Amino acid sequence: MTRADRKPDPGPAPDADMATLHLRCGSDIRKTLSVGGFGGGFLEYSDPVCQGPVPEAGDLLSLRARF
């Protein structure tokens, strides 16, 4: 357990020479990215209505709310 709890030393960040923004549909890997040695910013994009119909036209918001 002690070995598993140690923070790895991944060396230089794989994205150190780039302006990086990590986009994610949740924050589940936010901490893991930094533990893994990745730098850059983090932007969580969460869609609370990620399920349901997507019509070609019409009032998407009302239709998804009803769903």
Buried (B, 14 or more C-beta within 10 A) or exposed (E): EEEEEEEEEEEEBBBEEEEBEBEBEEEEBEEEBBEEBBBBEBEEEEEEEEEEEEEEEEEBEEBBEEE
